[in-house]
Amino acid sequence: MSKSLLTRIPARCTNSTLSTRPTAIRRFSGIQPPFASTSSQPQGISLRHGPQHEGSAVQQQKTPRSWVPTPYVTETVGGGWHTYDIFSRLLKERIVCLNGEVDESVSASIVAQLLFLEADNPEKPINLYINSPGGSVTAGLAIYDTMTYITSPITTICTGQAASMGSLLLCGGNPGQRFCLPHSSIMVHQPSGGYFGQASDIAIHAKEILRVRDQLNKIYQKHLTKAHSLEEVARLMDRDYFMDASEAVKTGVVDRVLERRGQEGGGDGGEASGGKSEGEKGGEGDKK
């Protein structure tokens, strides 16, 4: 090795911390580095808000995201102390947060939290806060099926947006317990997907996505608060249909808009957060 090459090695090593940081970020977020090879197989049926280019390298390769620090909460209990990340602390209050795109990892986490909370107290409500652009149909339906499978009542609250699969999970909460905040946005549409290969295989996947579309339309029809025929639901889902909070109530995706906790009448936000009104507390006192 020449002397000139040896003298250049320390200069390259001086930025080693900066060069390894993006790799650590990608590993933490579960995103492959840009140079990772992409599979030629289909990526599944998607129900998410945003441009769709299924089958292309642009869509198959996710954009790396920056790391966001997670807040921690420290509590003093019995002379000792416990430290939780903020989401674990909210889980103790039976609050589950669905933030970002719905994929297999997010779905597994949400399903596990729902099953844990049901085992902890099958009768107590679970509050699911949703801010999602949608995502994988199979991952989203895993969450939806778990919501309907467990005995704990599910209250859903939209914060920010509930688009595509996020809107299905929003309206999949218990009747009367589906809410959105005043400036939230809800969007519904039919699923999208792509496949390339032999003609016979393309025909099979085309048949499958049509079956999934009909299945999702039936789920929406079941949970919408307003009566809609299956044909009306299909027309509603034909294109991207955006709704503000009040329009989502009129369409039947949610039951009510929450302005502030505790200011709603009958089945208010206090119930949505697991709380009880003063009248209910007084009634319990009389019973005792």
C-alpha positions as CSV (number, residue, x, y, z in Angstrom):
1,M,0.0,0.0,0.0
2,S,1.5,3.3,-1.0
3,K,2.2,6.1,1.4
4,S,-0.2,8.4,-0.3
5,L,-3.0,5.9,0.1
6,L,-2.2,5.5,3.8
7,T,-2.4,9.3,4.4
8,R,-5.9,9.4,2.9
9,I,-7.3,6.7,5.1
10,P,-7.6,8.8,8.3
11,A,-9.4,11.6,6.3
12,R,-12.0,9.1,5.2
13,C,-12.5,7.7,8.8
14,T,-13.1,11.1,10.3
15,N,-16.7,11.1,9.0
16,S,-17.4,7.5,10.0
17,T,-20.1,8.5,12.6
18,L,-22.0,10.6,10.0
19,S,-21.8,7.8,7.4
20,T,-23.1,5.1,9.7
21,R,-26.0,7.2,11.0
22,P,-28.3,6.8,7.9
23,T,-27.7,3.0,8.1
24,A,-28.8,2.9,11.7
25,I,-31.9,5.0,10.9
26,R,-32.9,2.7,8.1
27,R,-32.5,-0.3,10.3
28,F,-34.6,1.3,13.1
29,S,-37.4,2.2,10.7
30,G,-37.4,-1.1,8.9
31,I,-36.6,0.5,5.5
32,Q,-34.2,-1.0,3.1
33,P,-31.3,1.1,1.9
34,P,-31.6,2.5,-1.6
35,F,-29.2,0.1,-3.1
36,A,-31.2,-3.0,-1.9
37,S,-32.5,-5.2,-4.6
38,T,-36.3,-5.1,-5.3
39,S,-38.4,-8.1,-5.9
40,S,-40.1,-8.6,-9.2
41,Q,-43.1,-10.1,-7.4
42,P,-46.3,-8.1,-6.8
43,Q,-46.4,-6.0,-3.6
44,G,-50.0,-6.9,-2.8
45,I,-53.3,-4.9,-2.9
46,S,-53.0,-1.4,-1.5
47,L,-55.7,0.8,0.0
48,R,-53.8,4.0,0.7
49,H,-53.9,7.7,-0.2
50,G,-51.2,8.9,-2.6
51,P,-49.9,8.2,-6.1
52,Q,-49.9,4.5,-7.0
53,H,-47.2,3.0,-9.3
54,E,-47.4,-0.6,-8.2
55,G,-44.8,-2.8,-9.9
56,S,-42.3,0.0,-10.4
57,A,-39.1,0.3,-8.5
58,V,-40.2,3.8,-7.3
59,Q,-43.3,2.3,-5.4
60,Q,-41.6,-0.9,-4.2
61,Q,-38.7,1.1,-2.7
62,K,-39.8,3.1,0.3
63,T,-38.4,6.6,0.9
64,P,-36.1,6.7,4.0
65,R,-37.6,8.7,6.9
66,S,-35.7,10.6,9.5
67,W,-35.7,9.3,13.1
68,V,-38.1,11.1,15.5
69,P,-37.2,10.9,19.3
70,T,-39.7,9.1,21.5
71,P,-40.7,10.9,24.7
72,Y,-40.4,9.0,27.9
73,V,-42.4,9.4,31.1
74,T,-41.1,8.6,34.6
75,E,-43.5,7.8,37.5
76,T,-42.8,7.3,41.2
77,V,-44.5,4.2,42.5
78,G,-44.2,2.9,46.0
79,G,-40.9,4.6,46.7
80,G,-39.4,3.4,43.4
81,W,-39.7,4.7,39.9
82,H,-40.8,3.4,36.5
83,T,-39.9,4.8,33.1
84,Y,-42.1,4.3,30.1
85,D,-42.0,5.4,26.5
86,I,-45.1,7.6,25.9
87,F,-47.0,5.0,23.8
88,S,-46.5,2.3,26.6
89,R,-47.8,4.8,29.1
90,L,-50.8,5.5,26.9
91,L,-51.4,1.8,26.6
92,K,-51.9,1.7,30.4
93,E,-54.8,4.1,29.9
94,R,-56.2,1.8,27.1
95,I,-55.2,4.2,24.4
96,V,-53.8,2.7,21.1
97,C,-52.3,5.0,18.4
98,L,-52.3,4.2,14.8
99,N,-49.9,6.7,13.1
100,G,-48.6,6.5,9.6
101,E,-49.0,3.9,6.9
102,V,-50.7,0.6,7.6
103,D,-48.2,-2.2,6.9
104,E,-47.4,-5.6,8.4
105,S,-45.3,-4.3,11.3
106,V,-47.8,-1.7,12.3
107,S,-50.6,-4.2,12.0
108,A,-48.8,-6.7,14.2
109,S,-48.2,-4.1,16.9
110,I,-51.8,-2.9,16.9
111,V,-53.2,-6.4,17.0
112,A,-51.0,-7.3,19.9
113,Q,-52.0,-4.2,21.9
114,L,-55.7,-4.9,21.3
115,L,-55.4,-8.6,22.4
116,F,-53.4,-7.5,25.5
117,L,-56.0,-4.9,26.5
118,E,-58.8,-7.4,26.1
119,A,-57.0,-9.9,28.3
120,D,-56.5,-7.2,30.9
121,N,-60.2,-6.2,31.0
122,P,-62.6,-7.6,28.4
123,E,-65.4,-5.1,29.4
124,K,-63.5,-1.8,29.5
125,P,-63.4,0.3,26.3
126,I,-60.3,0.6,24.1
127,N,-59.6,4.0,22.4
128,L,-58.0,3.8,19.0
129,Y,-56.6,7.1,17.7
130,I,-56.1,7.1,13.9
131,N,-53.9,9.3,11.8
132,S,-53.1,7.3,8.7
133,P,-53.0,7.6,4.9
134,G,-54.0,3.9,4.6
135,G,-51.8,1.1,3.4
136,S,-51.9,-2.7,2.8
137,V,-55.4,-4.2,2.6
138,T,-54.4,-7.5,4.3
139,A,-52.6,-5.7,7.1
140,G,-55.5,-3.4,7.7
141,L,-58.1,-6.2,7.6
142,A,-56.0,-8.0,10.3
143,I,-56.6,-5.0,12.5
144,Y,-60.3,-4.8,11.6
145,D,-60.9,-8.4,12.2
146,T,-59.2,-8.2,15.6
147,M,-61.4,-5.1,16.5
148,T,-64.5,-7.1,15.7
149,Y,-63.2,-10.4,17.3
150,I,-62.4,-9.1,20.8
151,T,-65.1,-8.4,23.3
152,S,-63.8,-5.0,24.5
153,P,-65.8,-2.1,22.8
154,I,-63.6,-0.1,20.4
155,T,-63.8,3.7,20.3
156,T,-62.2,5.2,17.2
157,I,-61.1,8.8,16.9
158,C,-59.6,10.4,13.8
159,T,-56.8,13.0,14.3
160,G,-55.3,14.5,11.2
161,Q,-56.5,12.2,8.5
162,A,-58.1,8.8,8.0
163,A,-57.7,7.9,4.3
164,S,-58.3,4.6,2.5
165,M,-57.7,1.8,5.0
166,G,-57.6,4.3,7.8
167,S,-61.2,5.4,7.0
168,L,-62.3,1.7,7.1
169,L,-60.8,1.2,10.5
170,L,-62.3,4.5,11.7
171,C,-65.9,3.5,10.7
172,G,-65.2,0.0,12.1
173,G,-65.5,1.1,15.7
174,N,-68.5,0.4,17.9
175,P,-71.7,2.2,16.8
176,G,-72.0,5.6,18.5
177,Q,-68.3,5.6,19.4
178,R,-66.7,6.8,16.1
179,F,-65.5,10.3,16.3
180,C,-63.3,12.8,14.4
181,L,-61.7,16.1,15.4
182,P,-62.9,19.3,13.8
183,H,-60.1,19.7,11.2
184,S,-59.5,16.1,10.4
185,S,-59.9,14.8,6.8
186,I,-61.4,11.5,5.7
187,M,-61.0,9.9,2.3
188,V,-62.5,6.8,0.8
189,H,-61.8,5.0,-2.5
190,Q,-61.5,1.6,-4.1
191,P,-58.3,-0.5,-3.7
192,S,-55.5,-0.3,-6.1
193,G,-52.8,-2.8,-7.1
194,G,-50.6,-4.1,-9.8
195,Y,-49.1,-7.3,-11.2
196,F,-47.0,-8.3,-14.1
197,G,-46.3,-11.8,-15.4
198,Q,-48.1,-14.3,-17.5
199,A,-51.5,-13.4,-18.9
200,S,-53.2,-16.2,-17.0
201,D,-51.7,-15.0,-13.7
202,I,-52.7,-11.4,-14.5
203,A,-56.3,-12.6,-15.0
204,I,-56.1,-14.4,-11.6
205,H,-54.9,-11.3,-9.8
206,A,-57.5,-9.1,-11.5
207,K,-60.2,-11.4,-10.3
208,E,-58.8,-11.2,-6.8
209,I,-58.7,-7.4,-6.6
210,L,-62.3,-7.3,-7.7
211,R,-63.2,-9.7,-5.0
212,V,-61.4,-7.6,-2.4
213,R,-63.1,-4.5,-3.7
214,D,-66.5,-6.1,-3.2
215,Q,-65.5,-7.3,0.3
216,L,-64.4,-3.8,1.3
217,N,-67.6,-2.3,0.0
218,K,-69.7,-4.7,2.1
219,I,-67.7,-3.7,5.2
220,Y,-68.3,0.0,4.6
221,Q,-72.0,-0.7,4.0
222,K,-72.2,-2.6,7.3
223,H,-70.7,0.2,9.4
224,L,-71.9,3.4,7.8
225,T,-74.4,5.1,10.0
226,K,-76.6,6.1,7.0
227,A,-78.4,3.4,5.0
228,H,-76.7,2.9,1.7
229,S,-77.2,0.2,-0.9
230,L,-74.2,-1.8,-2.2
231,E,-74.4,0.0,-5.5
232,E,-74.4,3.4,-3.8
233,V,-71.3,2.4,-1.8
234,A,-69.6,1.2,-4.9
235,R,-70.2,4.6,-6.6
236,L,-69.0,6.4,-3.5
237,M,-65.8,4.4,-3.6
238,D,-65.2,4.6,-7.3
239,R,-62.9,7.6,-7.1
240,D,-61.0,9.4,-4.3
241,Y,-63.7,11.0,-2.2
242,F,-62.5,13.5,0.4
243,M,-64.6,14.7,3.3
244,D,-64.2,17.2,6.1
245,A,-65.4,16.4,9.6
246,S,-69.0,17.5,9.1
247,E,-69.4,15.8,5.7
248,A,-68.0,12.6,7.2
249,V,-70.9,12.7,9.7
250,K,-73.4,13.3,7.0
251,T,-72.0,10.4,4.9
252,G,-72.1,8.1,8.0
253,V,-68.4,7.3,8.4
254,V,-68.4,8.8,11.9
255,D,-71.0,9.4,14.5
256,R,-70.0,12.8,15.7
257,V,-67.4,15.6,15.6
258,L,-65.5,16.2,18.9
259,E,-64.9,19.9,19.6
260,R,-63.6,19.5,23.1
261,R,-63.6,16.7,25.6
262,G,-66.6,16.7,28.0
263,Q,-68.6,19.3,26.0
264,E,-70.6,16.8,23.9
265,G,-74.1,15.7,24.7
266,G,-75.1,12.0,25.3
267,G,-72.3,9.5,24.6
268,D,-69.8,12.3,24.8
269,G,-66.1,12.5,24.6
270,G,-65.8,11.6,28.2
271,E,-67.1,8.2,27.3
272,A,-64.8,8.1,24.3
273,S,-61.9,8.5,26.6
274,G,-63.1,5.9,29.1
275,G,-64.5,8.5,31.5
276,K,-68.0,9.0,32.9
277,S,-70.3,11.9,33.3
278,E,-71.1,13.4,36.6
279,G,-74.7,12.0,36.3
280,E,-73.4,8.5,35.8
281,K,-71.0,8.9,38.8
282,G,-73.9,10.1,40.9
283,G,-76.1,7.2,39.8
284,E,-73.4,4.7,40.8
285,G,-73.2,6.4,44.2
286,D,-76.9,6.0,44.7
287,K,-76.7,2.3,43.8
288,K,-74.0,1.8,46.4
